Amino acid sequence: MIAVIGLVLGVLAGLVVQPVLPSLMEPYLPIAVVAALDAVFGGLRAMLDGIFNDKVFVVSFLSNVVVAALIVFLGDKLGVGSQLSTGVVVVLGIRIFSNAAAIRRHVFRA
């Protein structure tokens, strides 16, 4: 319940404050969001499987975001940023859909 309250307060704070993202970080925000979603779906799957560990979740969440952003940053420096961005999104998308399928099987027994 605390997480839900924190999420609601965070969304409300974002709507009220309307933070401005520096233009240098704009290419990394979508990748960071997809990486964070991967960690969230993985955490939900682990919770339903009964193996959730909060420390593992936090480390997974942060490391997914940092590694994905570093891969895209490296791609930008090498001149292949859009290709690496697409690769990261595809890999994380596959993981998200795999976790979503496992969650669906667990919840609906199908």
C-alpha positions as CSV (number, residue, x, y, z in Angstrom):
1,M,0.0,0.0,0.0
2,I,2.9,2.3,0.7
3,A,4.2,1.8,-2.8
4,V,0.8,2.8,-4.3
5,I,0.6,5.9,-2.2
6,G,4.2,6.8,-3.2
7,L,3.3,6.3,-6.9
8,V,0.2,8.5,-6.6
9,L,2.1,11.2,-4.8
10,G,5.0,11.0,-7.4
11,V,2.6,11.4,-10.3
12,L,0.8,14.3,-8.6
13,A,4.1,16.0,-7.8
14,G,5.2,15.6,-11.5
15,L,1.9,17.1,-12.7
16,V,2.2,20.0,-10.3
17,V,5.9,20.8,-10.7
18,Q,6.2,19.9,-14.4
19,P,9.9,19.3,-14.4
20,V,11.9,20.1,-17.5
21,L,14.3,17.5,-18.8
22,P,17.6,18.7,-20.2
23,S,17.9,18.2,-23.9
24,L,21.0,16.1,-23.4
25,M,19.0,13.5,-21.5
26,E,16.0,13.3,-23.8
27,P,17.2,10.3,-25.8
28,Y,17.7,8.3,-22.6
29,L,14.4,8.8,-20.9
30,P,12.4,6.4,-23.1
31,I,15.0,3.7,-22.7
32,A,15.1,4.3,-18.9
33,V,11.3,4.0,-18.7
34,V,11.3,0.7,-20.6
35,A,14.2,-0.6,-18.4
36,A,12.2,0.4,-15.3
37,L,9.1,-1.3,-16.6
38,D,11.1,-4.5,-17.2
39,A,12.2,-4.4,-13.5
40,V,8.7,-3.8,-12.3
41,F,7.2,-6.7,-14.3
42,G,10.1,-8.9,-13.1
43,G,9.4,-7.9,-9.5
44,L,5.7,-8.6,-9.9
45,R,6.4,-12.0,-11.4
46,A,8.8,-12.8,-8.5
47,M,6.2,-11.7,-6.0
48,L,3.6,-14.0,-7.6
49,D,6.1,-16.8,-7.6
50,G,6.9,-16.2,-4.0
51,I,10.5,-15.4,-4.4
52,F,10.4,-11.6,-4.3
53,N,13.3,-9.9,-2.5
54,D,13.2,-6.1,-2.1
55,K,17.0,-5.7,-2.3
56,V,17.1,-7.7,-5.5
57,F,14.3,-5.6,-6.9
58,V,16.0,-2.2,-6.1
59,V,19.3,-3.4,-7.5
60,S,17.6,-4.8,-10.6
61,F,15.6,-1.6,-11.1
62,L,18.6,0.7,-10.8
63,S,21.0,-1.5,-12.8
64,N,18.5,-2.0,-15.6
65,V,18.1,1.8,-16.0
66,V,21.8,2.6,-15.8
67,V,23.0,-0.2,-18.1
68,A,20.3,0.6,-20.7
69,A,21.2,4.3,-20.6
70,L,25.0,3.5,-20.9
71,I,24.4,1.2,-23.9
72,V,22.5,4.0,-25.6
73,F,25.1,6.6,-24.6
74,L,27.8,4.3,-26.0
75,G,25.8,3.9,-29.2
76,D,25.5,7.7,-29.5
77,K,29.3,8.1,-29.1
78,L,29.9,5.4,-31.8
79,G,27.4,6.9,-34.2
80,V,24.9,4.0,-34.0
81,G,22.7,5.3,-31.2
82,S,19.4,4.6,-32.9
83,Q,20.4,1.0,-33.7
84,L,21.4,0.3,-30.1
85,S,18.3,2.1,-28.8
86,T,16.2,-0.2,-30.9
87,G,18.1,-3.2,-29.7
88,V,17.7,-2.3,-26.1
89,V,14.0,-1.7,-26.5
90,V,13.5,-5.0,-28.4
91,V,15.4,-7.0,-25.7
92,L,13.6,-5.4,-22.8
93,G,10.3,-5.6,-24.7
94,I,10.8,-9.4,-25.0
95,R,11.5,-9.6,-21.3
96,I,8.5,-7.5,-20.4
97,F,6.2,-9.7,-22.5
98,S,7.7,-12.9,-21.1
99,N,7.1,-11.6,-17.6
100,A,3.6,-10.5,-18.5
101,A,2.8,-13.9,-19.9
102,A,4.1,-15.6,-16.7
103,I,2.0,-13.2,-14.6
104,R,-1.1,-13.9,-16.8
105,R,-0.5,-17.7,-16.4
106,H,-0.2,-17.3,-12.6
107,V,-3.2,-15.0,-12.2
108,F,-5.6,-16.7,-14.6
109,R,-4.2,-20.2,-14.4
110,A,-4.0,-20.2,-18.2
